[in-house]
Amino acid sequence: MLSEPLAFAYAGWIGGTALIVFMGFLNCYTAKILAGIILEDPRLRSYADIGRKAFGPKSIALTTIMFCLELFAVSVAFVTLAADSMHEIMPAYSSNTFKIASIVVLAPLVFLPLSMLSYTSIFGICSTLLIIVVVFIDGFSKPDAPGSLWSPAVTSWGTGSMTELGIAFGLFMAGFSGHAVVPSLARDMVDPSEFDNMINWAFIVTTFIYGMIGYAGYFMFGRNVSDEVSKDLMNTPGYTSWINEIALWTLVSTPITKFPLSTRPLNVILEIMLGIDNHAPLQGGIKPQLDTQPSTAHRLLNRVFFIVERISVPVLTILVSILVPEFSSLMAFLGSFSAFMICVIGPISAKIALEGRCSLTDASFLAIAIVMATWGTLATFWAA
């Protein structure tokens, strides 16, 4: 959401409006595809199950890699956002300093149970609403440019360069990622027949909110808008500083509390691959016999590997965040590569494989998604 104004700056008023509406419609369409597949077969529970049914067991490895890559990119973005926000609050210290220091907070959080971490979702929703309110309070409270909704900045109707347009593809797409939870959501609904109606309203509201923030940020700061509009709110004189500081503190706390939620599936996958999964259920609920239990030394070694693996993930995310400091680059890559693959290309390809035919609509959407994903990914690396 914070990068939406930059996406409009790159795509222009016409291109930005067309892209965000198209992205919302396309992702709503593919979400319905996933729900339709999952509800037709009661044996299916997850996105990976859909991939296995459509493409066979060999697809599991690719699906796992894509999910791990997306989760890791999201985790890096969380670290970058928290550190950048702290830097705006305390400019005497660099973002890299806060990134390194964040290990003190992130390392203990990755060991907390999900029952405690799940409550952070409510805090995240409140933080999002607060940022929206603050953007408009600042915009209407300041009579003069820059940063005013009464005196708009210089903007453009058309797009910038072809590279910027490609980056805009990823920035817009990143906001609509999250299709991995669609199968579980459809399966767990009290009345699954209402899924299409629910998802329609979900994407209407999401597209409206993203568009509202994108319009406001671009209107206020024009082509000079930062990759995180929150930076501009703190660096532009004339605002009520204490309101902006409260909003920034929520931007610090929200990604930090969500970090362990985004890394938990990654941790579980790594632990299973390394044979140190401490959460595997006992078969039949029966406690293993004493002679089959591992030795004390083996359990101790297993515990050490478990701790090292849990801590290594935040360490790696911090390292990548330092090496790739631009928040917009992370969001553009997340949208152009991961989101297009998981949210659009994967669902449409699965539908084609299962039905044994390809409609003109699906072929068109698939071709557009492949072009946008390739264009956006190359543009992101070219601009990095």
C-alpha positions in Angstrom: 0.0 0.0 0.0 2.8 2.4 0.9 4.3 2.0 -2.7 1.0 2.6 -4.5 1.8 6.4 -5.0 5.2 5.5 -6.6 3.4 3.1 -8.9 1.1 5.9 -10.1 4.2 8.1 -10.5 5.7 5.5 -12.8 2.5 4.7 -14.7 0.8 8.1 -14.8 -2.9 8.8 -14.1 -4.2 6.9 -17.1 -1.8 3.9 -16.9 -2.0 3.7 -13.1 -5.8 3.7 -13.0 -6.1 1.1 -15.8 -3.5 -1.1 -14.2 -4.9 -1.1 -10.7 -8.4 -1.8 -11.9 -7.2 -4.6 -14.2 -5.0 -6.1 -11.5 -7.9 -6.2 -9.1 -10.2 -7.8 -11.7 -7.6 -10.3 -12.8 -6.8 -11.4 -9.3 -10.5 -11.7 -8.4 -10.9 -13.9 -11.5 -8.1 -16.3 -10.6 -9.2 -16.4 -6.9 -12.5 -17.8 -8.1 -10.7 -20.3 -10.3 -8.8 -21.7 -7.2 -12.0 -21.8 -5.1 -13.9 -23.6 -7.9 -11.2 -26.3 -8.2 -10.9 -26.8 -4.4 -14.7 -27.0 -3.9 -15.2 -29.5 -6.7 -12.9 -32.1 -5.0 -13.3 -32.6 -1.2 -9.8 -34.3 -1.1 -8.1 -31.0 -1.9 -7.2 -28.6 1.0 -4.4 -26.4 -0.2 -2.8 -24.6 -3.1 -0.2 -27.4 -3.3 -3.0 -30.0 -3.6 -4.4 -28.1 -6.6 -0.9 -28.1 -8.2 -0.5 -31.8 -7.5 -3.9 -32.6 -9.1 -3.3 -30.4 -12.2 0.4 -31.1 -12.9 1.3 -34.3 -10.9 3.6 -34.9 -8.0 6.6 -33.2 -9.7 4.9 -29.9 -9.2 5.2 -30.0 -5.5 8.9 -29.0 -5.5 8.2 -26.0 -7.8 5.3 -24.9 -5.7 7.3 -25.2 -2.5 10.2 -23.2 -4.0 7.8 -20.4 -5.1 6.1 -20.2 -1.7 9.5 -20.1 0.1 10.7 -17.4 -2.2 7.6 -15.3 -1.7 7.6 -15.7 2.0 11.3 -14.8 2.2 10.8 -11.7 0.0 7.9 -10.6 2.2 10.0 -11.1 5.3 12.8 -9.0 3.9 10.3 -6.3 3.0 9.0 -6.3 6.6 12.6 -5.7 7.9 13.2 -2.9 5.4 9.9 -1.2 6.2 10.5 -1.3 10.0 14.1 -0.1 9.7 13.2 2.7 7.3 10.4 3.9 9.6 12.8 3.9 12.6 15.3 5.9 10.6 12.6 8.5 9.9 11.8 8.7 13.6 15.5 8.7 14.7 17.4 10.0 11.7 20.7 10.1 13.7 20.9 6.3 13.1 21.0 4.7 9.6 18.5 2.2 8.4 21.2 -0.5 8.3 21.9 0.2 12.0 18.2 -0.6 12.8 18.2 -3.6 10.6 21.2 -5.1 12.4 19.7 -4.2 15.8 16.4 -5.8 14.9 17.8 -9.3 15.4 17.5 -8.7 19.1 13.7 -8.5 18.7 13.1 -10.8 15.7 15.1 -13.8 17.1 12.9 -14.3 20.2 9.7 -13.8 18.2 10.3 -16.7 15.8 10.0 -19.1 18.8 6.6 -17.9 19.9 3.5 -20.1 19.3 1.1 -19.2 16.5 -1.7 -18.8 19.1 0.1 -15.7 20.4 1.1 -14.4 17.0 -2.3 -14.6 15.4 -3.5 -11.6 17.3 -1.1 -9.4 15.4 -3.4 -9.5 12.4 -5.9 -7.3 14.2 -3.1 -4.8 14.9 -2.1 -4.8 11.3 -5.6 -3.9 10.1 -5.7 -1.0 12.6 -2.3 0.2 11.4 -3.5 0.2 7.8 -6.6 2.2 8.6 -4.5 4.7 10.6 -2.1 5.3 7.7 -5.0 6.0 5.4 -6.5 8.5 7.9 -3.1 10.2 8.5 -2.4 10.6 4.8 -5.7 12.5 4.3 -5.4 14.5 7.5 -1.9 15.7 6.4 -3.1 16.4 2.9 -6.0 18.5 3.9 -4.3 20.2 6.8 -1.5 21.7 4.6 -2.5 24.5 2.2 0.6 24.7 0.2 2.7 22.2 -1.9 4.4 19.9 -1.5 2.3 17.4 0.3 -1.1 19.2 0.0 -4.4 18.0 -1.4 -5.4 21.6 -1.9 -2.3 22.5 -4.0 -1.4 19.4 -6.0 2.1 18.6 -7.1 3.2 18.3 -10.8 1.9 15.0 -12.2 1.6 13.3 -15.5 -1.2 11.6 -17.4 1.1 9.3 -19.3 3.7 6.7 -18.2 7.4 7.4 -17.7 10.0 5.1 -19.2 9.4 1.5 -20.2 11.5 0.4 -17.2 9.3 2.4 -14.8 6.2 1.0 -16.4 7.6 -2.5 -15.8 8.3 -1.7 -12.2 4.8 -0.4 -11.8 3.4 -3.8 -12.9 5.1 -5.4 -9.9 4.2 -2.6 -7.4 0.5 -2.8 -8.3 0.5 -6.6 -8.4 2.3 -7.0 -5.0 -0.7 -5.5 -3.2 -3.0 -8.2 -4.5 -0.8 -11.2 -3.6 -2.2 -13.7 -1.1 -3.8 -16.4 -3.2 -2.1 -19.1 -1.2 -4.8 -18.7 1.5 -7.7 -18.8 -1.0 -8.2 -22.6 -1.0 -8.3 -22.8 2.8 -10.6 -19.8 3.0 -13.0 -21.4 0.5 -13.0 -24.7 2.2 -13.5 -23.3 5.7 -16.5 -21.0 4.8 -19.8 -21.8 6.5 -21.5 -21.4 3.1 -18.9 -21.9 0.3 -21.6 -21.0 -2.3 -21.1 -17.4 -1.1 -17.4 -17.3 -2.0 -17.8 -15.5 -5.3 -19.9 -12.8 -3.7 -17.4 -12.4 -0.8 -14.4 -12.3 -3.0 -16.0 -9.7 -5.3 -16.5 -7.3 -2.4 -13.0 -8.1 -1.0 -11.3 -7.1 -4.2 -13.6 -4.1 -4.7 -12.7 -2.7 -1.3 -9.0 -3.6 -1.7 -8.8 -1.9 -5.1 -10.6 1.1 -3.8 -8.3 1.5 -0.8 -5.1 1.0 -2.9 -6.4 3.4 -5.5 -7.3 6.0 -2.9 -3.9 5.9 -1.3 -2.2 5.9 -4.7 -4.2 8.9 -5.9 -3.6 10.9 -2.7 0.1 10.2 -2.5 0.7 11.0 -6.2 -1.5 14.1 -6.0 0.4 15.3 -2.9 4.0 14.6 -4.0 3.9 14.0 -7.7 7.0 12.5 -9.4 9.0 13.2 -6.2 7.1 10.7 -4.1 9.3 8.2 -2.2 9.1 4.4 -2.4 7.3 4.6 0.9 4.9 7.5 1.2 5.4 7.5 5.0 8.9 8.9 4.4 7.4 11.9 2.7 5.0 12.5 5.5 7.8 12.7 8.0 10.2 14.7 5.8 7.8 17.4 4.6 7.4 20.4 6.9 4.0 21.8 7.8 2.3 18.6 9.1 1.3 17.8 12.7 4.4 15.9 13.6 2.9 13.9 16.5 0.2 12.3 14.4 2.8 11.2 11.8 5.1 9.8 14.5 2.2 7.7 15.9 1.6 6.3 12.4 5.3 5.6 11.9 5.5 3.7 15.2 2.7 1.5 14.0 4.7 0.9 10.8 7.6 -0.1 13.0 5.6 -2.5 15.2 3.3 -4.0 12.5 6.0 -5.6 10.3 8.0 -6.7 13.3 5.0 -8.6 14.8 4.1 -10.0 11.3 7.6 -11.1 10.6 7.3 -14.4 12.6 4.0 -15.2 10.9 5.5 -14.8 7.4 8.6 -16.9 8.3 6.8 -19.7 10.2 5.8 -21.7 7.1 9.3 -21.2 5.8 10.7 -22.5 9.1 8.5 -25.5 9.1 9.5 -26.5 5.5 13.2 -26.1 6.3 12.8 -28.2 9.5 11.1 -31.0 7.7 13.7 -31.0 5.0 16.5 -31.0 7.6 14.8 -33.7 9.7 14.4 -31.5 12.7 10.6 -31.0 12.6 9.6 -30.7 16.3 5.9 -30.4 15.4 5.2 -33.7 13.6 2.1 -35.4 15.1 2.5 -38.8 16.6 0.9 -41.5 14.4 -2.5 -42.4 15.8 -1.9 -40.2 18.8 0.2 -43.0 20.4 3.3 -42.2 22.2 6.3 -44.0 20.8 7.9 -46.8 22.7 11.0 -46.1 24.8 13.2 -48.3 22.6 12.3 -46.2 19.5 12.9 -42.8 21.2 16.1 -41.0 20.2 18.9 -40.8 22.6 19.5 -37.8 24.9 22.5 -36.7 22.8 20.4 -37.0 19.6 17.6 -34.9 21.1 20.0 -32.3 22.3 21.7 -32.1 18.8 18.2 -31.9 17.2 17.3 -29.0 19.5 20.5 -27.1 18.7 19.9 -27.5 15.0 16.3 -26.3 15.6 17.5 -23.1 17.3 20.2 -22.4 14.7 17.7 -22.9 11.9 15.1 -20.6 13.5 17.7 -17.8 14.1 19.3 -18.2 10.7 16.2 -17.1 8.8 15.9 -13.6 10.4 19.7 -13.3 10.0 19.5 -14.0 6.3 16.5 -11.7 5.8 18.4 -8.8 7.5 21.5 -9.5 5.3 19.4 -9.4 2.1 17.6 -6.3 3.3 21.0 -4.6 3.8 22.2 -5.7 0.3 18.9 -4.7 -1.3 17.8 -1.6 0.6 15.2 -0.2 -1.8 11.7 -1.1 -0.6 10.2 -0.5 -4.0 12.6 -3.0 -5.6 11.5 -5.7 -3.1 7.8 -4.9 -3.7 8.3 -4.8 -7.5 10.1 -8.2 -7.5 7.5 -9.7 -5.2 4.7 -8.6 -7.5 6.4 -9.2 -10.9 7.8 -12.6 -10.2 6.2 -14.3 -7.2 2.7 -12.8 -7.3 2.2 -13.2 -11.0 3.3 -16.8 -10.8 1.3 -17.8 -7.8 -1.8 -15.6 -8.2 -2.3 -15.6 -12.0 -0.1 -17.9 -14.1 -0.5 -20.9 -11.7 -4.3 -20.8 -11.3 -5.0 -20.3 -15.0 -2.6 -23.0 -16.0 -4.1 -25.4 -13.5 -7.6 -24.7 -14.9 -6.4 -25.3 -18.5 -4.7 -28.6 -17.4 -7.7 -29.9 -15.5 -10.3 -28.9 -18.2 -8.1 -30.0 -21.1 -9.0 -26.9 -23.1 -8.1 -23.3 -23.1 -10.7 -20.5 -23.6 -9.9 -17.3 -25.4 -10.2 -15.4 -22.1 -7.8 -17.7 -20.2 -5.3 -17.6 -23.1 -5.4 -13.8 -23.2 -5.0 -13.4 -19.5 -2.2 -16.0 -19.4 -0.3 -14.2 -22.2 -0.8 -10.8 -20.6 0.4 -12.1 -17.2 3.5 -13.8 -18.7 4.5 -10.6 -20.6 3.9 -8.4 -17.5 5.8 -10.8 -15.2 8.8 -11.0 -17.5 8.8 -7.3 -18.2 8.4 -6.4 -14.6 11.0 -8.8 -13.3 13.6 -7.7 -15.9 12.8 -4.0 -15.2 13.3 -4.5 -11.5 16.7 -6.1 -11.9 17.7 -3.5 -14.5 16.8 -0.6 -12.1 18.3 -2.2 -9.0 
